[in-house]
Amino acid sequence: MMSDFRKLFGTALAMNANKLHFAAHSHHLWPDCTRTAQTRYWGLSASMADNKWDVIFNTVIPTAQGHVARILNLPVPNTIAFAPNTHEFINRLISALPDHPHIITTDSEFHSLTRQLKRLEEDGSITVMRVPSEPFHSFTDRMIDAVKSTPAAMVFFSHVFFNSAYAVPDLKKIVDVVPNKDTLVVIDGYHGFMALPTDLSKISGRAFYLAGGYKYAMAGEGCCFMHCPPGYAMRPRNTGWFADMGSLEARQGDDVPYSTDGFRFWGATFDPSGLYRLNAVMEMLNDLNIGVADIHAHVMALQDQFLEGLKKRPGTLVSPVDTPIRGHFLTFETDRAADLAQKLQDLGVVTDHRGTRLRFGFGLYHVAEDVEALTQILSGL
C-alpha cells in the first residue's frame, strides 16, 4: 500500500485545495516545517540584529553542510559552499578557467549554463562542444569519446537532464576518463539531489557537484550549494568577500587571499532563510526515518500508476521508463505542449512545458487518488 505523506504539507495543500499540483519537478510544495523555520529566522533577525551572523556561521551553515554531505556521502562537510542560485557558481567556475577555454558539455543543460555559454561564445571568449544527450543508451559512451579526444578546461554535464528526466547511470565512469588533471569536472545535480540516492564518495576528490533546495529538497529558493573538491579552482576571479571570511576583521592588503575549503566559492551577503528551511526539511525527514530511497520509491510507484492508467498519452514519452534510475518527472514530446499545459492549467492541473516537451512532476505530497484524477482529466483532452 502506498504511503500517505500529505499531512506534512497540510498548509500548502489547503491553499491549493482546488488544484492538482503536478509540477514537483519545478516548484515542489513546501512542508509545514518550513513555515516554522522561516518564522524562526525572522525571530533571530529581530532579536539579535547584526549578531545573528554568529549563529548563522557557527550553527546554521555547518548544520546545512552536514545534511548535504550526509545525503551525498561526502567525506567532509566543509567542501560545501552555499549561494542564492546555481548561476553564481557557474560564473565563478567559468571565472576560474584560463583565457579562451574550451568547454565540453551537452545539448540538454539548463538555461543557467546554456545561456551564459552562448553569450560568451558570441564574444569569442570561449569555444564549446555540445554532446547530444539523445539517444540515451549511447550517451555515456559518446560523452566519454568526446572527453578523451578533445582537450578541455571544463567538462559539464547533468546528473538528470531537465528536458527528459534521463539519469546518467554511472557518473564515475565519465569523471574517471577526463585525461587532464587540471580540467574542471562539474555535475549539475539539481534534478538528482533528494530525488535519486546519490553517493559521491568515489568522485568527491575530483568533481564539483551543484544543486539546491528549490525542487526535491522541498526547501524553496535561495539555498543552492556546490561541493568543491580540494585543490581545484582555488582562486576564481569572480569572488566575494565571503571567500576569505577568516580575514574579515584584518587589515586588507594588496593580495587577494582565499579560503582553501568550499568557502573559496562563496559570494557575499545573502538571505539565510533558505538554509533554515533546508535544515528543517532534513530534520523532519530524519525524525520520520524517511530517506532519499524512500522518496524515490514513492515517486516511481506514482509514475508507474500514471503510465498504466493513461488511456491516451499526451505525446511521445521521452523519459526512459525501462530503468528505475530516472528523474522524478515524466516528459512527453508533442507540438501541443504549450496548448495542453494551458488547458490543464484551466482545469486546475499545475504542470509545465519546455518548448515541445510537456512535463509532469511527482512528489512526496501525491497519493494514488491524485494520479487517478490526473489520468481522468487527461483522458478528456
C-alpha positions in Angstrom: 0.0 0.0 0.0 1.3 3.4 -0.9 2.3 5.7 2.0 0.5 8.9 2.6 2.7 11.9 3.4 0.1 14.6 2.8 -0.1 15.7 6.5 3.4 17.0 6.2 2.2 19.5 3.6 -1.1 20.5 5.2 -0.9 24.2 4.8 0.3 24.2 1.1 -2.2 21.6 0.1 -5.0 23.5 1.8 -4.0 26.6 -0.1 -4.1 24.6 -3.3 -7.3 22.6 -2.5 -8.8 23.1 -5.9 -5.7 22.2 -7.8 -3.7 19.1 -8.7 -0.1 20.3 -8.4 2.0 18.1 -10.7 4.9 20.4 -11.0 7.0 19.0 -8.2 10.0 19.0 -10.5 9.7 22.7 -10.9 8.4 24.1 -7.6 8.0 21.4 -5.0 5.4 22.2 -2.4 6.8 23.2 0.9 6.1 21.1 4.1 4.7 22.8 7.1 8.0 22.7 8.9 9.5 25.3 6.5 6.9 27.8 7.7 8.0 27.4 11.2 11.7 27.6 10.2 11.0 30.9 8.3 9.4 32.4 11.3 12.4 31.2 13.5 14.8 33.0 11.2 12.7 36.2 11.4 12.8 35.9 15.2 16.6 35.6 15.2 17.0 38.6 12.9 14.7 40.7 15.1 16.2 39.7 18.4 19.9 39.6 17.5 20.2 42.0 14.5 23.8 42.0 13.3 24.9 39.5 15.9 22.7 36.9 14.2 25.6 36.1 11.8 27.5 34.4 14.6 24.6 31.9 14.9 24.3 31.5 11.1 28.0 30.9 10.5 28.7 28.8 13.6 25.5 26.7 13.7 23.1 27.1 10.7 25.7 26.8 7.9 27.6 23.9 9.4 24.3 22.0 10.1 23.2 22.5 6.5 26.7 21.4 5.2 26.4 18.3 7.3 23.0 17.4 5.9 24.2 17.8 2.3 27.4 15.8 3.0 25.4 13.0 4.6 22.9 12.7 1.7 25.7 12.7 -0.9 28.1 10.6 1.2 30.9 13.2 1.0 33.9 12.7 3.3 33.8 16.1 4.9 31.1 18.8 5.0 33.4 21.9 4.7 33.7 21.4 0.9 30.1 22.7 0.6 29.5 26.3 -0.5 26.1 27.9 -0.5 24.7 30.6 -2.8 21.3 32.0 -3.7 21.3 30.3 -7.1 23.5 27.9 -9.1 24.2 30.6 -11.7 26.5 32.3 -9.2 28.5 29.1 -9.0 28.6 28.7 -12.8 30.0 32.1 -13.3 32.6 31.6 -10.6 33.6 28.3 -12.2 34.0 29.9 -15.6 36.0 32.7 -14.0 38.5 30.1 -12.7 39.3 28.9 -16.2 42.2 30.1 -18.3 41.7 32.6 -21.1 39.7 31.4 -24.1 38.9 28.0 -22.6 37.3 25.1 -24.5 34.3 23.6 -22.7 32.7 20.2 -23.3 29.0 20.0 -22.2 25.7 18.6 -23.6 22.8 19.9 -25.6 20.4 19.4 -22.7 21.8 21.6 -19.9 19.5 24.1 -18.1 19.4 27.7 -19.1 21.7 29.0 -16.4 24.6 27.4 -18.1 23.3 27.3 -21.7 22.5 31.0 -22.0 25.8 32.0 -20.3 27.9 29.9 -22.6 26.1 31.1 -25.7 26.7 34.7 -24.7 30.4 34.1 -24.1 30.6 32.3 -27.5 29.2 35.4 -29.2 32.3 37.4 -28.0 34.7 34.6 -28.9 35.7 34.3 -25.2 35.1 30.5 -25.2 34.6 27.6 -27.5 32.1 24.9 -26.7 31.4 21.3 -27.8 27.9 20.0 -27.1 27.3 16.3 -26.9 23.7 15.3 -27.7 22.0 13.7 -24.8 19.9 11.5 -27.1 19.9 8.7 -27.9 20.2 7.9 -24.2 21.5 4.4 -24.5 24.7 5.7 -26.0 25.1 9.0 -24.1 27.8 7.8 -21.7 29.9 6.3 -24.5 29.6 9.4 -26.7 30.4 11.7 -23.7 33.5 9.6 -22.9 34.7 9.7 -26.5 34.3 13.5 -26.5 36.1 13.9 -23.2 39.0 11.6 -24.2 39.5 13.0 -27.7 39.2 16.8 -27.1 41.3 18.7 -24.5 39.0 20.9 -22.4 39.3 23.3 -19.5 35.9 22.2 -18.2 33.6 19.3 -18.6 30.0 20.0 -17.5 27.0 17.6 -17.6 23.8 16.9 -15.7 23.1 14.0 -13.4 19.5 14.1 -14.5 18.6 16.1 -17.7 15.9 18.7 -17.1 14.2 18.2 -20.5 13.8 14.4 -20.3 14.4 13.0 -16.8 17.2 10.7 -18.2 19.6 10.0 -15.4 23.3 9.3 -16.2 23.7 5.8 -14.7 27.4 6.0 -13.8 28.8 9.4 -13.0 32.2 8.0 -12.1 32.6 6.3 -15.5 32.7 9.7 -17.1 34.6 11.5 -14.4 37.4 8.9 -14.4 38.3 9.3 -18.1 38.9 13.0 -18.1 42.6 13.0 -19.1 43.9 16.3 -17.8 44.1 16.6 -14.1 43.6 20.4 -14.3 40.2 20.1 -16.2 37.3 21.1 -14.0 34.7 18.4 -13.9 31.2 19.8 -13.0 28.0 17.8 -12.5 24.6 19.6 -12.3 22.7 17.6 -9.8 19.6 19.8 -9.4 17.2 17.2 -10.7 19.1 14.4 -8.8 19.6 15.8 -5.3 16.9 14.4 -2.9 15.4 12.5 -5.8 17.9 9.8 -6.6 20.0 8.1 -4.0 23.4 9.5 -4.8 26.9 8.5 -3.5 29.6 10.9 -4.5 32.3 9.4 -2.2 34.3 7.9 -5.1 34.4 11.1 -7.1 34.4 13.7 -4.3 38.0 14.4 -4.8 37.6 15.2 -8.5 34.2 16.6 -9.4 32.2 19.6 -8.5 28.5 18.9 -7.8 25.9 21.7 -7.7 22.2 21.6 -6.8 19.7 23.3 -4.5 16.6 23.2 -2.4 14.1 24.6 -4.8 12.9 21.2 -6.1 13.1 17.9 -4.4 14.7 19.1 -1.2 11.4 20.9 -0.6 13.1 24.0 0.9 12.4 26.6 -1.7 14.7 29.1 -3.4 17.8 30.8 -2.0 19.6 27.7 -0.7 21.7 26.3 -3.6 25.0 24.6 -2.9 28.2 23.3 -4.6 30.6 20.6 -3.5 34.1 21.9 -4.2 36.8 19.2 -4.5 40.0 20.2 -2.7 42.8 21.5 -5.0 40.7 22.6 -7.9 39.9 26.2 -8.9 41.4 27.7 -5.8 41.2 31.3 -6.9 38.1 32.1 -9.1 38.2 35.6 -10.5 34.5 36.1 -9.7 34.8 36.4 -5.9 33.0 37.9 -3.0 34.2 38.9 0.5 32.8 35.6 2.0 35.6 33.8 0.1 38.0 34.9 2.7 35.8 35.1 5.8 38.8 34.4 8.1 40.4 37.8 7.2 37.3 39.9 7.5 38.5 41.9 10.6 42.1 42.1 9.5 43.6 44.9 7.6 43.2 44.4 3.8 46.5 44.0 2.0 47.4 44.1 -1.7 46.9 40.3 -2.2 43.6 38.5 -2.6 43.6 35.5 -0.2 41.0 32.7 -0.4 39.8 30.0 1.9 41.1 26.6 1.0 37.8 24.8 1.6 34.4 25.3 0.0 34.3 28.9 1.2 36.6 29.9 -1.7 33.4 29.7 -3.9 31.2 31.8 -1.6 29.9 35.2 -2.7 28.7 37.9 -0.4 25.8 38.8 2.0 22.8 36.6 1.3 19.4 35.7 2.8 20.0 32.7 5.1 16.3 31.9 5.5 16.6 29.2 2.8 19.1 27.4 4.9 16.7 27.4 7.9 14.1 25.8 5.6 16.6 23.3 4.3 17.6 22.3 7.8 14.0 22.0 8.9 13.2 19.6 6.0 16.2 17.5 6.6 15.4 17.2 10.3 11.8 16.4 9.6 12.8 13.6 7.3 15.3 12.3 9.8 12.8 12.3 12.6 10.3 10.3 10.4 13.1 8.0 9.1 12.4 8.9 5.5 15.4 8.6 3.3 16.0 9.5 -0.4 15.5 5.9 -1.4 12.0 6.0 0.3 11.1 9.2 -1.6 12.4 7.7 -4.9 10.4 4.5 -4.4 7.2 6.5 -3.6 7.6 8.6 -6.8 8.4 5.6 -9.0 5.2 3.9 -7.8 3.2 7.1 -8.7 4.8 7.3 -12.2 4.1 3.6 -12.9 0.5 4.1 -11.9 0.2 7.2 -14.1 1.6 5.4 -17.2 -0.6 2.4 -16.6 -3.7 4.5 -16.1 -3.3 6.7 -19.2 -5.9 5.8 -21.8 -4.2 8.1 -24.3 -0.7 9.5 -23.9 -0.4 13.3 -24.4 2.5 12.8 -26.7 5.6 10.6 -27.3 7.1 9.6 -24.0 10.7 10.8 -23.8 11.6 9.8 -20.3 13.2 6.4 -20.2 11.0 4.1 -18.1 12.8 0.9 -18.7 15.0 1.6 -15.7 14.2 2.6 -12.1 17.0 5.1 -12.2 15.2 8.1 -13.7 14.2 11.5 -12.6 11.0 12.4 -10.8 9.1 13.8 -13.7 7.8 12.3 -17.0 8.3 14.2 -20.3 6.2 13.9 -23.4 7.2 15.3 -26.8 4.3 17.0 -28.6 3.7 20.0 -30.8 0.7 20.7 -28.5 2.8 21.0 -25.3 2.0 24.7 -24.7 -1.7 24.2 -25.6 -2.0 21.2 -23.3 -0.2 22.9 -20.5 -2.6 25.8 -20.7 -5.7 23.6 -20.9 -4.5 21.6 -17.9 -3.9 24.9 -16.1 -7.5 26.0 -16.9 -8.7 22.7 -15.4 -6.8 23.2 -12.2 -3.8 21.0 -13.0 -0.4 22.6 -12.5 2.3 21.3 -14.8 4.7 22.9 -17.2 6.4 22.6 -20.6 9.8 23.4 -22.1 9.4 24.0 -25.8 7.6 21.0 -27.3 8.1 18.9 -24.1 5.3 18.6 -21.6 6.4 17.6 -18.1 4.6 16.0 -15.2 6.4 16.0 -11.8 5.6 13.8 -8.9 6.4 14.3 -5.3 6.1 13.2 -1.7 2.7 15.0 -1.3 1.0 13.0 -4.0 -1.1 9.9 -3.4 -2.8 7.3 -5.8 -6.0 9.3 -5.8 -4.2 12.3 -7.2 -2.7 10.3 -10.1 -6.1 8.8 -10.8 -7.7 12.2 -11.0 -4.9 13.4 -13.3 -5.4 10.5 -15.7 -9.1 11.1 -15.8 -8.6 14.7 -16.8 -6.0 13.8 -19.5 -8.4 11.3 -21.0 -10.8 14.2 -21.8 -8.2 16.3 -23.7 
